[in-house]
Amino acid sequence: MSPVGQLRALEPSDMQEVVRVQTAAFAPSLTEPPEALLCKINGFPRGAWGCFCEEELAGYIICVPWKGEKALPLGDTKVIPPEQADHLYIHDLAVHPDHRGKGVATRLVTQAIELARKTRSSRIALTSVQGSQKFWAGWGFRSRQKFEYAPGAPAVYMVRERGSHS
Ligand SMILES: CC(C)(COP(=O)(O)OP(=O)(O)OC[C@H]1O[C@@H](n2cnc3c(N)ncnc32)[C@H](O)[C@@H]1OP(=O)(O)O)[C@@H](O)C(=O)NCCC(=O)NCCS
C-alpha cells in the first residue's frame, strides 16, 4: 500500500480540524473539549501528529508521557513532565471515516512506536474503545483490564512492553 497523505506534527492552529475528525470518529460520550486536546498538544508537542490529505486532516494521534498503570482520564487537562513519567501513553487515535482502510492509522501508530523507542520508554499504554482491541493486539498490545471509560463506553486498558519496540 503506498503511503497516504502527509505526516507532520500537529499545531494549535490545527484544532478545528482535530475536533472535526474527533467528532466523526468517536461516540459523543468519548469526545473531549478542544482545551483537553490542546493542553496535550501544547504540553508534549513531540507526541502529536496529523496525517493530511491536501489541507484536510485525515487522521491524528496524540501521545503523552504518563505515570502508573491507569488510563488517562477523559477530558483531563494535565500533562506529566517527561522526567516524572514512566511510560508513553497513546491518548487518542482517530481516522476520519472517509480516509479509513488506507493505512493512515498504520503511519500514525508507527510514529508513536518510533517515539517510544527513541525516548527509551519502558512501555506504551492506551485505552482501547469502540471495539478496537483487535487492531491494537495486532500492534503487540496486550489487554490488562476492562472498565467503563465513559457512560455506556466499554474500554480495555492495554500495554505494549518495551521489548517490542526497543
Ligand atoms: C481504528 C482506526 C484508527 C483504524 O484506522 P485506519 O486508518 O482505517 O487503519 P489502517 O488503514 O491503518 O488499518 C491497519 C490495519 O488494521 C485493521 N483494522 C482497522 N481497524 C480495525 C479494528 N477496529 N479492529 C481490527 N482491525 C482493524 C485494518 O483492517 C488493517 O489491516 P490490514 O493491514 O491487514 O489491512 C479507525 O477505524 C478509527 O479512527 N476508528 C474510530 C476511532 C477509534 O476507535 N480509535 C481507536 C480508539 S483506541
PDBQT file of the ligand as one rigid body, heavy atoms in Angstrom, charges set to zero:
ROOT
HETATM    1  C1  LIG A 201      -9.212   2.092  14.340  1.00  0.00    +0.000 C 
HETATM    2  C2  LIG A 201      -8.820   3.141  13.283  1.00  0.00    +0.000 C 
HETATM    3  C3  LIG A 201      -7.911   4.190  13.918  1.00  0.00    +0.000 C 
HETATM    4  C4  LIG A 201      -8.098   2.435  12.117  1.00  0.00    +0.000 C 
HETATM    5  O1  LIG A 201      -7.723   3.443  11.160  1.00  0.00    +0.000 OA
HETATM    6  P1  LIG A 201      -7.351   3.080   9.623  1.00  0.00    +0.000 P 
HETATM    7  O2  LIG A 201      -6.574   4.211   9.070  1.00  0.00    +0.000 OA
HETATM    8  O3  LIG A 201      -8.588   2.673   8.903  1.00  0.00    +0.000 OA
HETATM    9  O4  LIG A 201      -6.410   1.818   9.813  1.00  0.00    +0.000 OA
HETATM   10  P2  LIG A 201      -5.391   1.251   8.736  1.00  0.00    +0.000 P 
HETATM   11  O5  LIG A 201      -5.915   1.523   7.346  1.00  0.00    +0.000 OA
HETATM   12  O6  LIG A 201      -4.026   1.743   9.039  1.00  0.00    +0.000 OA
HETATM   13  O7  LIG A 201      -5.529  -0.291   9.047  1.00  0.00    +0.000 OA
HETATM   14  C5  LIG A 201      -4.497  -1.047   9.561  1.00  0.00    +0.000 C 
HETATM   15  C6  LIG A 201      -4.970  -2.481   9.752  1.00  0.00    +0.000 C 
HETATM   16  O8  LIG A 201      -5.807  -2.547  10.909  1.00  0.00    +0.000 OA
HETATM   17  C7  LIG A 201      -7.053  -3.171  10.599  1.00  0.00    +0.000 C 
HETATM   18  N1  LIG A 201      -8.076  -2.530  11.417  1.00  0.00    +0.000 N 
HETATM   19  C8  LIG A 201      -8.517  -1.269  11.297  1.00  0.00    +0.000 A 
HETATM   20  N2  LIG A 201      -9.455  -1.033  12.253  1.00  0.00    +0.000 NA
HETATM   21  C9  LIG A 201      -9.594  -2.181  12.974  1.00  0.00    +0.000 A 
HETATM   22  C10 LIG A 201     -10.382  -2.575  14.090  1.00  0.00    +0.000 A 
HETATM   23  N3  LIG A 201     -11.249  -1.726  14.681  1.00  0.00    +0.000 N 
HETATM   24  N4  LIG A 201     -10.229  -3.828  14.578  1.00  0.00    +0.000 NA
HETATM   25  C11 LIG A 201      -9.356  -4.710  13.985  1.00  0.00    +0.000 A 
HETATM   26  N5  LIG A 201      -8.577  -4.381  12.946  1.00  0.00    +0.000 NA
HETATM   27  C12 LIG A 201      -8.699  -3.149  12.430  1.00  0.00    +0.000 A 
HETATM   28  C13 LIG A 201      -7.230  -2.919   9.106  1.00  0.00    +0.000 C 
HETATM   29  O9  LIG A 201      -8.094  -3.887   8.549  1.00  0.00    +0.000 OA
HETATM   30  C14 LIG A 201      -5.803  -3.041   8.598  1.00  0.00    +0.000 C 
HETATM   31  O10 LIG A 201      -5.467  -4.386   8.465  1.00  0.00    +0.000 OA
HETATM   32  P3  LIG A 201      -4.595  -4.888   7.207  1.00  0.00    +0.000 P 
HETATM   33  O11 LIG A 201      -3.271  -4.127   7.345  1.00  0.00    +0.000 OA
HETATM   34  O12 LIG A 201      -4.487  -6.359   7.414  1.00  0.00    +0.000 OA
HETATM   35  O13 LIG A 201      -5.372  -4.481   6.008  1.00  0.00    +0.000 OA
HETATM   36  C15 LIG A 201     -10.094   3.834  12.704  1.00  0.00    +0.000 C 
HETATM   37  O14 LIG A 201     -11.021   2.846  12.324  1.00  0.00    +0.000 OA
HETATM   38  C16 LIG A 201     -10.778   4.812  13.640  1.00  0.00    +0.000 C 
HETATM   39  O15 LIG A 201     -10.438   6.003  13.702  1.00  0.00    +0.000 OA
HETATM   40  N6  LIG A 201     -11.775   4.357  14.394  1.00  0.00    +0.000 N 
HETATM   41  C17 LIG A 201     -12.564   5.256  15.251  1.00  0.00    +0.000 C 
HETATM   42  C18 LIG A 201     -11.758   5.809  16.396  1.00  0.00    +0.000 C 
HETATM   43  C19 LIG A 201     -11.234   4.699  17.266  1.00  0.00    +0.000 C 
HETATM   44  O16 LIG A 201     -11.957   3.798  17.648  1.00  0.00    +0.000 OA
HETATM   45  N7  LIG A 201      -9.938   4.810  17.578  1.00  0.00    +0.000 N 
HETATM   46  C20 LIG A 201      -9.240   3.868  18.396  1.00  0.00    +0.000 C 
HETATM   47  C21 LIG A 201      -9.537   4.251  19.785  1.00  0.00    +0.000 C 
HETATM   48  S1  LIG A 201      -8.475   3.498  20.936  1.00  0.00    +0.000 SA
ENDROOT
TORSDOF 0
